Amino acid sequence: MDLFQEILELDAAYLETISTRIQRSWGSLFFNEQQANYYDANHAHIHEACEHPQQIIDEVVSFYKSRGIVPRFYIYNLELQTELIRTLTDNLFRQEELISPVQLWNRQLSEMPLGAGNTIETVTQANVQDALDIECGIKEFGGREVVEKTFMTQFNHPSFTHYLLRSDGIPASTVCLMRHRDQARIESVATREAYRGKGLVGELIRFIQKEAMDRGYQKLWVFPINESVEKIYQKYGFQTIDRLRTVHAFTSGRSIREIHGNESE
């Protein structure tokens, strides 16, 4: 399996934890009617060249509109998608091109201890509300309505383990580890605003790296949402091995850049 296919497989495994996947000859339909406003859980995923783009667009539009969901596409391998993108423009789809870093840990583990007063614990039913409150406060995650449902879905899924860092007993930061076969992926790193700039993210990353090594995972991945986050992970041994160019095409709502705060709303 080449690198691109490996990345797509890992991403599909993640998406299948939050949505239902229907395979098509041209790609996949992901949908979750209980979270209709969550883009990652509701989109047509295309990475192969499309022979009949208008037919595909018609199918996707009909599929999502029948479920009360905004039709949208995540399109990969852009050099193969000229005709599809042109046809989407003709069909009045808004489009944004995104560049997404893909990083892989170099397996060099730092033994730096936790800061004074800091502890890290697994999230359980006893402390799940503390972790949820932190993630719901991160606007880049899409707002409480999206975050709460997604968090609880993943919290109850066997592929995920959430961790909570407390600073002097106060819930301050969270992280999630998703397992897929012999690999793992870091998700949902979040820190309360009052605790940012104190190195807590680094402590969580080092903790996760040790967990991944202890559990025997062969690879540990992270998919940063922007270059600023990418630089943070580079400080902790994550090397950028690819930059995925994708197009997000949609008929209404906010762009992904707007949600992540990279453009004014």
C-alpha positions in Angstrom: 0.0 0.0 0.0 1.5 3.4 -1.0 1.6 6.3 1.4 -1.5 8.1 -0.1 -3.6 5.0 0.2 -2.4 4.4 3.8 -3.4 7.9 4.7 -6.8 7.6 3.1 -7.5 4.3 4.8 -6.6 5.8 8.2 -8.9 8.7 7.5 -11.7 6.5 6.4 -11.4 4.5 9.6 -11.7 7.7 11.6 -14.7 8.9 9.7 -16.5 5.5 10.1 -16.5 6.0 13.9 -18.6 9.1 13.5 -20.7 8.3 10.4 -22.1 5.6 8.2 -20.2 4.9 5.0 -21.7 3.8 1.7 -19.3 2.7 -1.0 -19.8 3.9 -4.5 -17.9 3.1 -7.7 -16.7 6.7 -7.7 -15.9 7.0 -4.0 -17.9 7.1 -0.7 -20.9 8.7 0.9 -20.5 9.5 4.6 -23.5 10.5 6.5 -24.9 10.9 10.0 -28.4 12.3 10.2 -28.1 12.9 13.9 -25.2 15.4 13.3 -26.3 16.9 10.0 -24.2 20.1 10.5 -20.9 18.2 11.1 -19.0 18.3 7.8 -16.7 15.5 8.3 -19.6 13.1 9.1 -21.6 14.3 6.0 -19.8 14.5 2.7 -19.1 12.7 -0.6 -15.5 11.6 -0.6 -13.8 11.4 -4.1 -10.2 10.5 -4.9 -10.5 8.7 -8.2 -11.1 10.3 -11.6 -14.8 10.8 -12.4 -16.0 9.7 -15.8 -19.5 11.2 -15.5 -19.3 14.1 -13.1 -22.8 15.5 -13.6 -24.3 12.1 -12.8 -22.3 11.9 -9.6 -23.2 15.4 -8.6 -26.9 14.7 -9.2 -26.6 11.5 -7.1 -24.9 13.3 -4.2 -27.3 16.2 -4.2 -30.3 13.9 -4.2 -28.8 11.7 -1.4 -28.1 14.5 1.0 -31.1 16.6 0.3 -33.4 13.7 0.9 -31.9 13.5 4.4 -32.1 17.2 5.1 -28.3 17.6 4.9 -26.3 20.2 2.9 -24.6 18.4 -0.1 -20.8 18.7 0.0 -17.7 17.1 -1.5 -14.2 16.4 -0.2 -12.1 15.9 -3.3 -8.6 14.5 -3.4 -6.1 13.9 -6.3 -6.9 17.3 -7.7 -4.9 16.7 -10.9 -7.5 14.1 -11.8 -10.5 16.2 -10.9 -10.5 19.1 -13.4 -13.8 18.1 -15.0 -15.5 17.4 -11.7 -14.5 20.7 -10.3 -15.6 22.6 -13.4 -19.0 20.9 -13.3 -19.4 21.7 -9.6 -18.8 25.3 -10.5 -21.5 25.1 -13.2 -23.8 23.7 -10.5 -23.2 26.7 -8.3 -21.2 24.9 -5.6 -18.9 27.1 -3.6 -15.3 25.8 -3.4 -12.2 26.2 -1.2 -8.9 24.6 -1.7 -7.2 23.3 1.4 -3.7 22.1 2.2 -3.6 19.7 5.1 -0.3 18.6 6.6 0.1 14.9 7.5 2.7 14.2 10.2 4.3 10.9 11.4 6.1 10.5 14.7 9.8 9.7 14.4 9.6 7.4 17.5 12.1 9.4 19.5 10.7 9.6 23.0 11.5 12.4 25.4 11.6 11.5 29.1 10.8 14.9 30.4 8.6 14.7 33.5 5.2 16.3 34.0 5.3 19.9 35.4 4.8 20.4 39.1 1.1 20.0 40.0 0.2 18.4 36.7 -1.4 14.9 36.4 -2.8 12.9 33.4 -5.7 10.4 33.8 -7.8 8.3 31.5 -11.3 9.8 30.9 -14.0 7.6 32.4 -17.6 8.1 33.3 -16.4 9.7 36.5 -14.6 12.6 34.8 -16.1 12.7 31.3 -17.9 16.0 31.9 -14.6 17.7 32.8 -13.1 16.6 29.5 -16.2 17.5 27.5 -16.3 21.0 28.9 -12.8 21.7 27.7 -13.4 20.5 24.2 -16.7 22.3 23.9 -14.8 25.6 24.6 -12.6 25.3 21.5 -14.3 27.2 18.7 -12.1 25.6 16.0 -13.8 22.3 16.8 -17.2 23.6 15.5 -19.3 24.6 18.5 -20.9 22.7 21.3 -23.7 21.1 19.3 -21.1 19.3 17.1 -18.5 18.7 19.7 -20.7 17.2 22.4 -22.2 14.6 20.1 -19.0 13.7 18.5 -17.1 13.5 21.8 -19.6 11.2 23.3 -19.8 9.0 20.2 -16.0 8.6 20.3 -15.9 8.2 24.1 -18.1 5.2 23.8 -16.3 3.7 20.8 -13.7 1.0 21.4 -11.1 2.6 19.1 -10.8 5.7 21.2 -9.2 6.5 24.5 -9.4 10.1 25.9 -7.0 11.6 28.5 -7.4 14.5 30.8 -4.6 16.7 32.2 -5.2 18.5 35.5 -3.2 21.4 36.7 -3.3 21.6 40.4 -6.4 19.6 40.3 -8.2 21.8 37.7 -9.2 20.2 34.4 -7.0 22.1 31.9 -6.3 20.0 28.7 -7.4 16.9 26.8 -6.2 14.6 24.1 -7.6 11.6 22.3 -5.9 8.5 20.9 -7.6 6.6 18.1 -6.4 3.1 17.3 -6.6 1.4 13.8 -4.9 -2.0 13.5 -1.3 -1.5 14.4 -1.4 2.3 14.0 -2.7 5.2 16.1 -3.8 8.8 15.5 -3.8 11.8 17.8 -7.1 13.7 17.8 -8.9 16.5 19.7 -6.0 18.2 21.5 -7.6 21.0 23.5 -6.5 23.4 26.3 -8.6 25.9 28.2 -7.6 29.4 27.2 -6.4 30.3 30.7 -3.8 27.4 30.6 -2.4 28.0 27.2 1.3 28.8 26.7 2.3 26.7 29.8 3.6 23.6 27.8 0.6 21.4 28.6 0.1 20.3 25.0 3.7 19.1 25.0 3.2 17.1 28.2 0.1 15.4 26.6 1.9 14.6 23.4 4.8 13.0 25.2 2.3 11.0 27.3 0.5 9.8 24.1 3.8 8.9 22.5 4.8 6.7 25.4 1.3 5.1 25.4 1.7 4.3 21.7 5.1 2.8 22.2 4.0 0.8 25.2 1.0 -0.6 23.2 3.2 -1.6 20.3 1.7 0.7 17.6 4.0 0.8 14.6 3.0 4.3 13.6 1.6 7.4 15.3 0.0 10.0 13.1 -1.4 13.5 13.5 -3.4 15.6 11.0 -2.9 19.3 12.0 -5.6 21.7 11.0 -3.1 24.4 10.0 0.6 25.3 9.8 0.7 26.8 13.2 -0.4 23.5 14.8 2.0 21.7 12.5 4.9 23.6 13.9 3.9 22.6 17.4 4.0 18.9 16.6 7.3 19.3 14.8 8.8 20.3 18.2 7.8 16.9 19.6 9.2 14.6 16.9 6.5 14.7 14.3 7.8 15.0 10.7 5.6 16.3 7.9 5.6 13.6 5.3 2.9 14.9 3.0 0.6 17.8 2.3 -2.8 16.8 1.0 -4.4 19.2 -1.4 -8.1 18.9 -1.3 -11.2 20.8 -2.5 -14.2 21.3 -0.2 -17.2 22.0 -2.4 -20.6 22.9 -0.8 -23.8 24.6 -1.5 -24.4 26.6 1.7 -23.0 27.2 5.2 -19.6 28.3 6.3 -16.3 27.2 4.8 -13.8 25.1 6.7 -11.4 28.0 6.8 -14.1 30.1 8.5 -14.8 27.5 11.1 -11.1 27.1 11.8 -10.7 30.9 12.1 -8.5 31.4 9.1 -10.8 33.8 7.5 -13.1 36.5 8.9 -16.7 35.4 9.3 
